[in-house]
Amino acid sequence: MIDEIEVLRLFRDEMPGPSTDAWARARSAVAAARSEEEPARPPCSWPPRSRGPGRWRLLSVAGVAAAVGGLLALVLPASPATRAPGAASAQRARETAYVVSRVAQALSVRAQHNFVGYARTELPPGSVVAARAGHVQVTPGSGAGPRPSAGSVVSWSYRGTGKITEYTATGRRVLDEKITTDMAGARVSVGVSYRDGTWWRTAAGPPPGPPGRTGPPAPVRCGGRDAAIGSGGWAALIHAELGCGRYTPAGRQRVDGVDAIKITGRDGLAVLWVDPATYLPVRALLAFAQERPQTDFRWLPPAQASLALLNVPVPAGFQQVPAPP
Amino acid sequence: MEGERLAAGEGRIADPEDFEAAFREHFPPVYRFISRRVGPAIAEDLAAETFATAYRRRACFEPGRGSLRSWLYGIAANLVRSHWRAEQHLLALDARLVPEVDLPDGCDEVTQRVTAALLAPRLAAALGQLTRDQRDVLLLHAWAGLSHEEIAAALQIGAGTARSRLSRARACLREQLGDFDFGLWVFREPETGRVRGGLGRD
């Protein structure tokens, strides 16, 4: 016989499972925890009491003090006489966790509702840009393949819509691709090739499976030799990359007029500079090629003028063709 | 059962690779548990913090004291507790719901779901009246599927305490649903016992 527990099991049963962003957020949190591993762990309780729920959004006064202290320590060299090696290592781990988590938070899907992201990447000779299903693949300095070499790539993104434009080294626009992904994962792409006067449109439904029963997304490929820019633009790309947990703050540097926090990595992003006021990226050097291609970022308010830049009009006379594979 | 759990990787999370496997297996249900309690806006933070805490304290997990699942739900429940006001607010909103439901044909499962939607305001009101301790125990049982022993391990309480709290919480829930006939899956008028509304399965 059905009882009150069975009825309760149906209550809010429609609540969906974790989104891609929730997975990425959790991976970032675990990666941050991994990077803050300390030699001496606190004593166990079973199960452990957490450090408090608002760690990602509302840091405690002590946490802020520790983080500020850590950032100061990055700028001001520590005195070896006053700092024990273990304490310095723990402090460094804490500041890594703090900075990386703040950047991840600033670039989360929810935060992407607050700005229009702009990024411009100058590519070394031999780079290839190719429209793929649901993203544009940028392979810096590969020098391979039949496609002409790309000079730079500009991307715009806002709330699940991304636009990627490829330019030649002489500044001629050759490709526009607009990709929109809704909350359920359904995707629409419109591409225009100015090289041959063609355009295409693709639509793909959300991934199969009822809400709340979806499996984990494919693991983020950490590092790699190319960048797949999708509807989330560079914000999504960097957010995912930070989840790999290979990034460490490395002091301050003045970049583009900002006294930016420098974060170094081994793969994916060789260096990332973020604005200490917003934790949004200012500049990145990609680790994809020997030349370390540079990407500069701007984060604009979602005004009508900036949103209009996400549009990809199809010029009159262009011929519709099947989408690239 | 225990052998199955261990074979599936339960009980070994000290190694980062084992932790990754545990993360992939347990993150979706733990996320949903939190999301059902405090809503998706807060769940993202709390679920991330649950697994970050678990990673930091993975050396403290002892398979002999309870399953990995119960350990993770214990961390999640502790985190949810500090969002009491958000949980109460969500329950208050659900308690004010007046669901509009088109009655579908046939299919018991659909009928049950529709009836559950009709019951949602009462369930929310009942949950809102429970103490934190009772609610933790009840929802760990109903939504996370934990046994008395697992709940006791998760919340660091005795098995007897878990059992009695669950019993009291269930009684409170039944009281709120007093005129609902679980056998016939209908509401009855308290005085006459006559079926009123609901979705009879005759």
Interface residues (C-beta under 8 A of the other chain):
Chain A: M1 I2 D3 E4 I5 V7 L8 R9 L10 F11 R12 D13 M15 P16 G17 P18 S19 D21 A22 W23 R25 A26 S28 A29 V30 A32 A33 R34 E36 R41 C44 S45 W46 P47 P48 R49 S50 R51 G52 P53 G54 R55 W56 R57 R110 G212 T214 G215 P216
Chain B: P16 F19 F23 R24 F27 P28 Y31 R32 S35 R36 P40 I42 A43 E44 D45 L46 A47 A48 E49 T50 F51 A52 T53 A54 Y55 R56 R57 A59 C60 F61 E62 R65 G66 S70 W71 L72 G74 I75 N78 L79 S82 H83 D94 Q112 R113 T115 A116 L119 A120 L123 A124 L138 L139 H141 A142 W143 A153 A154 Q156 R170 L173 R174 L177 F180 F182 G183 W185
